[in-house]
Amino acid sequence: MKKLSTFYEGICQLRLVFDTNVIISAMLFEGSKPSKAFDIGIKHGVILFSSSTFAELEEILSRNKFNQYISHEERKQFLTSFILKLTPVEINETISECRDPKDNKFLELAVCGKADFIISGDEDLLVLNPFRNIQIITPDSFLKIRSK
């Protein structure tokens, strides 16, 4: 597992991929483990995105089921401010190794963006850890590594 000591010394920044469910949990549940991991990523790392991962986030956040938690306007504001904090990655490799084909976009993003970590709670991704030297870990594991 990679050390985070250089991460805090400013020598390098970790390149991170957060799956959609972690981002949504971070947005909805302040103080949760996904929220804490995401905050660290925003403040101290480089968060990667592709057109397909951002489109999925937009589509899911547009669903009416979120109306009870957060207004449509707040979701739009989140996406607008969020995209300014992200680093875009052009996907130039197709990957078909995840048992859930919809999750291959996160593997493609991580590989093409030279990510250090994919942070996910999705067993379909976690079971692949490590994937091409990219650690796939839960938000809780990311927080534990960070505290070392």
Secondary structure, 3 states (H helix, E strand, C coil): CCCCHHHHCCCCCCEEEECHHHHHHHHHCCCCHHHHHHHHHHHHCEEEECHHHHHHHHHHHCCHHHHHCCCHHHHHHHHHHHHCCEEECCCCCCCCCCCCHHHHHHHHHHHHCCCCEEECCCHHHHCCCCECCEEEECHHHHHHHHCC
